[in-house]
Amino acid sequence: MMVVAPDGFRDAEYLDPRQVLEAAGAEIKVASLVTGESRGVEGTVAKIDLTVDQVKVEDFDAVIFVGGPGMVGLVGDKRLMTLAKAFYQAGKLTTGICAATGILANANLLTDKKATGWAGVQQIISSHGGSYTGQDVEMDGKIITGKGPGAAKAFGQKIAGSLK
């Protein structure tokens, strides 16, 4: 399950993990706050399969929150935080890259955990008891975080490897 902002996701953070996971045999569904399509900042179009309110955690092995400028203003969205908590509480991989790491922090899932993300979420991570490392990819328990577009492929590989 990939979650994108209604508009303005970071293309590489969507495309790279998706390609890695599909190559590993995963079936990907995309959710957002609205139905229809979302456009990446570089023009990639993602078809939205369902809204975050329609996601049934038991139908998926992991959630991937995709970053980008469109996600920056949504890191405190209660619907996204509720979804992140639901996956985590179900023992599923709960992941975020770049700005989207802020969703995990605001949902209080990074307390006493190592995490990375866009430098702009460093304060959010720290203020919620997480330890910001600045590494490309961090895994702490069932939480995987990625720094940004340059780390998107490695982020996808970490998720794929953890799902096997």
C-alpha positions in Angstrom: 0.0 0.0 0.0 1.5 3.3 -1.1 0.0 6.6 0.2 0.5 9.8 -1.8 -0.6 13.4 -1.3 -3.5 14.4 -3.5 -1.0 16.5 -5.5 2.8 17.1 -5.5 4.4 13.8 -4.5 8.1 13.3 -5.2 8.2 11.2 -8.3 11.3 9.1 -7.5 10.0 8.4 -4.0 6.9 6.8 -5.6 8.4 5.2 -8.7 11.6 3.7 -7.3 10.1 1.8 -4.4 7.2 0.7 -6.6 9.5 -0.7 -9.3 11.6 -2.5 -6.7 8.6 -4.0 -5.0 6.8 -5.0 -8.2 10.0 -6.7 -9.4 10.0 -8.6 -6.1 6.4 -9.8 -6.9 4.5 -7.3 -4.7 1.1 -6.1 -5.8 0.8 -2.3 -5.2 -2.3 -0.3 -4.4 -2.2 3.5 -4.1 -4.3 5.5 -1.6 -4.7 9.2 -1.0 -7.1 11.5 0.7 -9.2 11.8 -2.5 -9.9 9.5 -5.4 -8.9 10.0 -9.0 -5.3 10.8 -9.8 -2.4 12.4 -8.1 0.4 14.2 -10.0 4.0 14.1 -9.0 6.2 17.3 -9.1 7.9 16.0 -12.2 4.7 14.9 -13.9 4.2 11.3 -13.0 0.6 10.4 -12.7 -0.5 7.9 -10.0 -4.0 6.4 -10.2 -5.6 6.4 -6.8 -7.2 3.0 -6.1 -8.8 4.0 -2.8 -9.0 6.7 -0.1 -7.1 6.2 3.1 -10.5 5.8 4.9 -11.2 2.7 2.7 -7.9 0.9 3.4 -8.3 -2.4 5.3 -5.0 -3.0 7.1 -5.5 -6.8 6.9 -5.4 -6.6 3.1 -1.8 -5.3 3.0 1.7 -6.3 4.3 3.0 -2.8 4.5 2.3 0.9 4.2 4.6 3.3 2.4 4.0 7.0 2.9 5.5 8.9 -0.1 7.1 12.3 0.5 7.2 15.4 -1.6 6.0 19.0 -1.3 2.4 17.9 -1.3 2.9 15.8 1.8 4.7 18.6 3.8 1.4 20.2 4.8 -0.2 16.8 5.6 2.2 15.3 8.1 -0.3 16.3 10.9 -3.4 14.9 9.1 -5.3 12.8 11.5 -6.4 10.3 8.8 -2.8 9.6 7.7 -1.7 9.3 11.4 -4.5 6.9 12.1 -3.6 4.8 9.1 0.1 4.7 10.2 -0.9 3.7 13.7 -3.2 0.9 12.4 -0.5 -0.7 10.3 2.0 -0.4 13.2 -0.4 -1.8 15.8 -1.1 -4.7 13.4 2.6 -5.6 13.3 2.9 -4.6 9.7 5.8 -2.7 8.1 5.1 1.0 8.5 7.3 3.2 6.4 7.8 6.8 5.2 10.3 8.6 3.1 11.4 12.3 3.1 8.7 14.6 4.4 6.3 11.7 5.0 8.5 10.5 7.9 6.8 13.4 9.8 3.5 11.4 9.7 5.1 8.6 11.6 6.6 11.0 14.1 3.3 12.9 14.6 1.6 9.5 15.1 4.1 8.9 18.0 5.5 5.8 16.2 9.2 7.0 16.3 9.5 7.5 20.1 12.8 5.9 21.1 13.5 4.8 17.5 16.1 5.8 14.9 14.7 7.5 11.9 15.7 9.5 8.9 13.9 11.8 6.4 14.0 15.2 4.8 16.0 17.6 7.0 12.7 19.6 7.4 11.2 16.9 9.5 14.2 16.5 11.8 12.6 18.7 14.5 9.3 16.8 14.3 11.1 13.5 14.8 13.1 14.9 17.7 10.2 16.6 19.4 8.3 13.2 19.4 11.2 11.3 21.0 12.8 9.9 17.9 16.5 10.0 17.0 17.1 11.6 13.6 20.2 10.0 12.0 20.3 11.6 8.6 21.2 8.2 7.0 19.8 7.3 3.6 17.7 4.5 5.1 16.9 3.5 8.7 15.1 0.4 10.0 14.1 0.1 13.6 11.8 -2.7 14.3 8.8 -2.6 11.9 9.6 1.0 11.0 11.5 1.9 7.8 12.4 5.5 6.9 14.1 7.0 3.9 15.9 10.3 3.6 14.6 11.4 0.2 14.6 10.9 -3.6 18.3 9.9 -3.7 17.6 7.1 -1.2 14.3 5.9 -2.8 15.7 2.8 -4.5 17.5 1.7 -1.3 14.4 2.5 0.7 12.4 0.2 -1.7 15.0 -2.5 -1.4 14.9 -2.4 2.4 11.1 -2.8 2.3 11.2 -5.6 -0.3 13.9 -7.5 1.7 11.9 -7.1 4.9 8.7 -8.5 3.3 10.3 -11.8 2.2 
